[in-house]
Amino acid sequence: MTDQQLALEAVSEAQRILEEYLEPRPHNNELLLDRLVEVLARPELIVAVDRLQHGN
């Protein structure tokens, strides 16, 4: 998977989590935040984004 694909997949997953948060029903905000952090703090994503930012 390319860095771009990895980043797009993570953004899409994060958007789905945020959409769930915005639904007009009760949710477990702590669980949603944990899921969001889990998606965005993946080591392979952090490395991919760093490479994209620095043109590698």
ZABA-414171 format. One record per residue (C-alpha): x, y, z. Coordinates in pm, 1 decimal, padded with zeros to 6 digits. Example, Ala and Ser with C-alpha at 12.3 -4.5 7.8 and 13.67 -1.06 7.14 Angstrom:
[pt [01230.0 -00450.0 00780.0]]
[pt [01367.0 -00106.0 00714.0]]
// end
This chain:
[pt [00000.0 00000.0 00000.0]]
[pt [00137.3 00341.1 -00091.6]]
[pt [00171.8 00625.8 00156.1]]
[pt [-00110.1 00808.3 -00020.3]]
[pt [-00339.8 00506.5 00001.8]]
[pt [-00258.6 00459.2 00368.6]]
[pt [-00331.0 00824.6 00443.5]]
[pt [-00657.3 00820.7 00246.0]]
[pt [-00771.6 00505.1 00420.9]]
[pt [-00700.7 00658.8 00762.7]]
[pt [-00880.1 00983.4 00675.5]]
[pt [-01181.5 00788.3 00550.0]]
[pt [-01192.1 00581.5 00865.5]]
[pt [-01157.6 00893.0 01082.4]]
[pt [-01442.0 01057.6 00889.5]]
[pt [-01665.8 00756.6 00955.1]]
[pt [-01592.2 00783.0 01326.7]]
[pt [-01671.7 01156.4 01323.9]]
[pt [-01993.7 01093.0 01132.8]]
[pt [-02092.2 00844.6 01402.1]]
[pt [-02017.4 01109.1 01666.1]]
[pt [-02239.7 01360.3 01485.6]]
[pt [-02538.1 01125.2 01469.3]]
[pt [-02823.2 01255.6 01686.6]]
[pt [-02818.9 00974.2 01937.1]]
[pt [-02634.3 00895.9 02258.7]]
[pt [-02282.0 00762.7 02219.7]]
[pt [-01984.5 00671.1 02424.2]]
[pt [-01765.3 00971.7 02345.3]]
[pt [-01464.9 00821.7 02520.1]]
[pt [-01486.6 00510.0 02302.5]]
[pt [-01521.4 00720.2 01986.6]]
[pt [-01219.0 00927.8 02083.0]]
[pt [-01019.7 00611.7 02156.2]]
[pt [-01111.4 00477.1 01812.3]]
[pt [-01010.2 00804.0 01647.5]]
[pt [-00674.6 00807.2 01826.0]]
[pt [-00622.6 00442.4 01733.5]]
[pt [-00670.2 00526.4 01365.5]]
[pt [-00460.5 00843.0 01358.4]]
[pt [-00177.2 00726.4 01584.9]]
[pt [-00089.8 00413.3 01386.9]]
[pt [00289.1 00403.6 01353.9]]
[pt [00274.0 00317.9 00983.1]]
[pt [00044.0 00616.1 00922.5]]
[pt [00271.1 00852.9 01112.5]]
[pt [00568.1 00738.6 00903.4]]
[pt [00369.7 00762.5 00578.6]]
[pt [00247.9 01115.3 00654.9]]
[pt [00601.6 01221.0 00747.0]]
[pt [00731.1 01089.5 00415.5]]
[pt [00450.7 01266.6 00227.1]]
[pt [00522.3 01594.7 00405.1]]
[pt [00891.8 01576.5 00330.0]]
[pt [00857.2 01457.8 -00028.0]]
[pt [01022.5 01121.0 00022.9]]
// end
